[in-house]
Amino acid sequence: MLDRSIHMNTLDPITREAVVTVRGGPSGLVQTVEARSHRLTADEPTDFGGADSGPTPYELLVAALGT
C-alpha cells in the first residue's frame, strides 16, 4: 500500500491544520483520498485499466477548480 500525505499550511483557520492523505491499494488504480473526516475514491474507467469505482483524478481536479 502506498500512502502520500500533504500537510496544508495556510492562514485559513479552517484548513490550517488540515492533512490530505492518498492511499493506493496493492493492485489496480483505485486511490482513497482522506481529508478531515471525508473520504473519496478516485479510479480510472475500465477502458484504462481501472474498476471505475469513482471519478478519475482529472474529474476530481476539475470539480475542485469549479468550486
VOGU-3710 file (C-alpha; in Angstrom, 3 decimals, decimal comma):
1> mldrsihmnt> 0,000/0,000/0,000  1,287/3,432/-0,915  0,499/6,383/1,375  1,114/10,006/0,475  0,194/12,876/2,786  0,150/16,597/2,172  0,165/18,904/5,180  -1,541/22,157/4,281  -0,136/25,268/5,952  -2,316/28,259/5,207
11> ldpitreavv> -3,614/31,305/7,003  -7,179/29,994/6,739  -8,182/28,939/10,292  -10,314/26,072/8,969  -7,616/24,403/6,854  -4,506/25,487/8,762  -4,050/22,066/10,346  -5,585/20,002/7,522  -3,921/16,859/6,233  -4,871/15,213/2,949
21> tvrggpsglv> -3,846/11,562/2,630  -3,966/9,452/-0,533  -3,760/5,678/-0,218  -3,311/3,325/-3,118  -4,034/-0,372/-2,961  -1,572/-3,115/-3,853  -3,111/-3,569/-7,286  -5,193/-1,520/-9,657  -5,555/2,207/-9,979  -8,053/2,930/-7,202
31> qtvearshrl> -6,968/5,599/-4,690  -8,618/6,546/-1,394  -8,389/10,250/-0,557  -8,967/11,353/3,047  -9,396/14,991/4,016  -10,537/15,839/7,537  -13,457/13,446/8,187  -14,235/12,948/4,485  -13,261/10,016/2,288  -13,301/9,978/-1,526
41> tadeptdfgg> -12,453/7,248/-4,011  -10,663/8,033/-7,257  -10,270/5,454/-10,021  -9,855/5,118/-13,760  -12,510/3,816/-16,166  -12,379/0,134/-17,110  -11,180/1,116/-20,607  -7,986/2,437/-18,968  -7,406/-0,483/-16,600  -9,349/0,747/-13,583
51> adsgptpyel> -12,502/-0,565/-11,942  -14,497/2,678/-12,475  -15,251/2,784/-8,735  -15,056/6,581/-8,573  -14,296/9,727/-10,554  -10,909/9,961/-12,239  -8,271/12,184/-10,626  -8,768/14,651/-13,500  -12,521/14,763/-12,849  -11,840/15,488/-9,167
61> lvaalgt> -9,408/18,240/-10,182  -11,988/19,850/-12,478  -14,577/19,639/-9,686  -12,151/21,329/-7,271  -11,450/24,132/-9,746  -15,181/24,640/-10,215  -15,891/25,139/-6,516
//
